[in-house]
Amino acid sequence: MSKTKDSDTGTLYSSTTTLGYMYYSMGNYSRAITILEENKMQGVEDTGKPQAGILRNAFALALVKTRQGRWEEATTLNRQIGKECENLPSIAPAEKLSVWETLGDTLMKGSSSPKGGSKRKMLVEAEEAISGSLNEKIRVLGIEYLDTIERMHLLARLYIEQKRYDDAQQQFEKHLPLSKRLLGLEHRSYLLVIGA
């Protein structure tokens, strides 16, 4: 394949991913799934191996599946994406964190269906993903950053789901003053936490 044809294929692939993501954003999940599934298969056929564009497309596909409540498929896809991202230097650290955060969030949402050991296992994996990304955000960005406090809030919700109320309380006690200072008293997330 010539350099120009490779470039054209990459641009088309990226545009198709963006189109699929746009349909996702508009709530047209069936259209988004169709476009992203076709794009995923085409990307693998063209390259034979994962590349950044393919992983971004797969990430968008996982988001759609999560929104559709297809937890198992979304979780499997997010795990695959996370593993592949680790081996690609062209994936920015922020994108890698997004993948792990999304995995944690998907596991947490999906855990509402299974019972017993399966649910506990999902919540443990979710905690690893969420707390790992939170620690990395604190290390890189600092604690007084919007993404950091959003992860703190998500971790507290996870603790509630695990019935670890003391841990949830401690996390909210760290989160609330930061939320109040960064977002202000009238911000919806602060009001939701205090129950106003």
C-alpha positions as CSV (number, residue, x, y, z in Angstrom):
1,M,0.0,0.0,0.0
2,S,1.4,3.4,-0.9
3,K,2.0,6.1,1.7
4,T,-0.9,8.2,0.3
5,K,-3.3,5.3,0.4
6,D,-2.3,4.4,4.0
7,S,-2.9,8.0,5.0
8,D,-6.3,8.1,3.2
9,T,-7.4,4.8,4.8
10,G,-6.4,6.2,8.2
11,T,-8.4,9.4,7.7
12,L,-11.4,7.4,6.5
13,Y,-11.1,5.1,9.5
14,S,-10.8,8.0,11.9
15,S,-13.8,9.8,10.3
16,T,-15.9,6.7,10.5
17,T,-15.1,6.3,14.2
18,T,-16.0,9.9,14.8
19,L,-19.3,9.4,12.9
20,G,-20.1,6.3,15.1
21,Y,-19.2,8.3,18.2
22,M,-21.5,11.1,17.0
23,Y,-24.4,8.7,16.7
24,Y,-23.6,7.4,20.2
25,S,-23.7,11.0,21.5
26,M,-27.1,11.5,19.9
27,G,-28.5,8.4,21.5
28,N,-28.8,6.5,18.3
29,Y,-27.0,3.4,19.6
30,S,-28.1,0.9,17.0
31,R,-26.6,3.1,14.2
32,A,-23.5,3.7,16.3
33,I,-23.1,0.0,16.9
34,T,-23.5,-0.8,13.2
35,I,-20.9,1.8,12.1
36,L,-18.4,0.9,14.9
37,E,-18.6,-2.8,14.4
38,E,-18.1,-2.5,10.6
39,N,-15.2,-0.1,11.2
40,K,-13.6,-2.5,13.8
41,M,-13.6,-5.4,11.4
42,Q,-12.3,-3.3,8.6
43,G,-9.4,-2.0,10.7
44,V,-8.3,-5.4,11.7
45,E,-8.5,-6.7,8.2
46,D,-6.5,-3.7,6.9
47,T,-3.7,-3.9,9.5
48,G,-3.8,-7.4,11.0
49,K,-2.8,-5.9,14.3
50,P,-4.1,-3.4,16.9
51,Q,-3.2,0.2,16.3
52,A,-4.3,3.4,18.0
53,G,-7.2,4.2,15.6
54,I,-8.5,0.6,16.0
55,L,-8.4,0.9,19.8
56,R,-10.1,4.3,19.7
57,N,-12.9,2.7,17.6
58,A,-13.1,-0.2,20.0
59,F,-13.3,2.2,22.9
60,A,-16.3,4.0,21.3
61,L,-17.9,0.6,20.6
62,A,-17.5,-0.3,24.3
63,L,-19.1,2.9,25.3
64,V,-22.1,2.2,23.1
65,K,-22.4,-1.4,24.5
66,T,-22.2,0.0,28.1
67,R,-25.0,2.5,27.3
68,Q,-27.1,-0.4,25.9
69,G,-26.6,-2.4,29.1
70,R,-24.5,-5.0,27.4
71,W,-22.1,-5.2,30.3
72,E,-20.4,-8.4,29.6
73,E,-19.5,-7.5,26.0
74,A,-18.4,-4.0,27.1
75,T,-16.3,-5.3,29.9
76,T,-14.6,-7.9,27.7
77,L,-13.9,-5.3,25.1
78,N,-12.5,-2.8,27.7
79,R,-10.2,-5.4,29.1
80,Q,-8.9,-6.2,25.6
81,I,-8.4,-2.5,24.9
82,G,-6.6,-2.0,28.2
83,K,-4.1,-4.8,27.4
84,E,-3.4,-3.6,23.9
85,C,-3.0,0.1,25.0
86,E,-0.2,-0.9,27.3
87,N,1.8,-2.1,24.3
88,L,1.3,1.0,22.1
89,P,3.5,4.0,22.7
90,S,1.2,6.1,20.4
91,I,-1.6,5.9,23.0
92,A,-1.4,8.9,25.3
93,P,-1.4,8.2,29.1
94,A,-4.7,10.1,29.5
95,E,-6.3,7.8,26.9
96,K,-5.0,4.7,28.8
97,L,-6.4,6.1,32.0
98,S,-9.8,6.6,30.3
99,V,-9.8,3.0,29.3
100,W,-9.2,1.8,32.8
101,E,-11.7,4.2,34.3
102,T,-14.4,3.1,31.8
103,L,-13.6,-0.5,32.6
104,G,-14.1,0.2,36.3
105,D,-17.3,2.1,35.7
106,T,-18.7,-0.6,33.4
107,L,-17.9,-3.3,35.9
108,M,-19.6,-1.3,38.6
109,K,-22.7,-0.8,36.6
110,G,-22.7,-4.4,35.3
111,S,-22.4,-5.8,38.8
112,S,-26.0,-4.9,39.6
113,S,-27.1,-7.9,37.6
114,P,-25.0,-10.9,38.8
115,K,-25.3,-12.5,42.2
116,G,-22.8,-13.8,44.7
117,G,-19.2,-14.4,43.9
118,S,-19.5,-13.1,40.3
119,K,-20.7,-9.7,41.6
120,R,-18.0,-9.6,44.3
121,K,-15.3,-10.4,41.7
122,M,-16.6,-7.7,39.3
123,L,-16.6,-5.1,42.2
124,V,-13.0,-6.1,43.2
125,E,-11.8,-5.6,39.6
126,A,-13.7,-2.3,39.4
127,E,-12.1,-1.1,42.6
128,E,-8.6,-2.0,41.2
129,A,-9.3,-0.1,38.0
130,I,-10.9,3.0,39.6
131,S,-8.4,3.3,42.5
132,G,-5.5,2.7,40.2
133,S,-6.6,5.5,37.8
134,L,-7.4,7.8,40.8
135,N,-3.9,7.3,42.2
136,E,-2.4,8.0,38.8
137,K,-4.5,11.1,38.4
138,I,-3.5,12.4,41.9
139,R,0.2,11.7,41.0
140,V,0.1,13.4,37.6
141,L,-2.5,16.1,38.1
142,G,-2.7,16.6,41.8
143,I,-5.7,16.2,44.0
144,E,-7.4,19.6,43.2
145,Y,-8.4,18.7,39.7
146,L,-11.9,18.0,38.4
147,D,-11.1,14.6,36.9
148,T,-9.5,13.6,40.2
149,I,-12.6,14.5,42.3
150,E,-14.9,12.8,39.9
151,R,-12.9,9.6,40.4
152,M,-13.0,10.1,44.1
153,H,-16.8,10.3,43.9
154,L,-16.9,7.2,41.8
155,L,-14.7,5.3,44.2
156,A,-17.0,6.3,47.1
157,R,-20.0,5.1,45.1
158,L,-18.2,1.8,44.5
159,Y,-17.6,1.4,48.3
160,I,-21.3,1.9,48.9
161,E,-22.1,-0.8,46.3
162,Q,-19.7,-3.1,48.2
163,K,-21.4,-2.1,51.5
164,R,-18.1,-0.6,52.8
165,Y,-19.8,2.4,54.3
166,D,-16.9,3.5,56.5
167,D,-14.6,3.6,53.4
168,A,-17.3,5.4,51.5
169,Q,-17.7,8.0,54.3
170,Q,-13.9,8.6,54.4
171,Q,-13.8,9.0,50.6
172,F,-16.7,11.5,50.7
173,E,-15.1,13.4,53.5
174,K,-12.1,13.9,51.3
175,H,-14.2,14.6,48.2
176,L,-16.7,17.1,49.6
177,P,-14.3,19.9,50.6
178,L,-12.6,19.7,47.3
179,S,-15.8,19.6,45.4
180,K,-17.1,22.6,47.3
181,R,-13.9,24.6,46.7
182,L,-13.5,23.6,43.0
183,L,-17.1,23.6,41.9
184,G,-18.8,25.9,44.4
185,L,-21.8,25.3,46.6
186,E,-24.4,25.5,43.9
187,H,-22.9,22.9,41.5
188,R,-25.1,19.9,40.9
189,S,-22.6,17.3,41.9
190,Y,-22.0,19.0,45.3
191,L,-25.7,19.3,45.9
192,L,-26.3,15.6,44.9
193,V,-23.7,14.5,47.5
194,I,-25.1,16.5,50.3
195,G,-28.6,15.5,49.4
196,A,-29.9,19.0,48.7
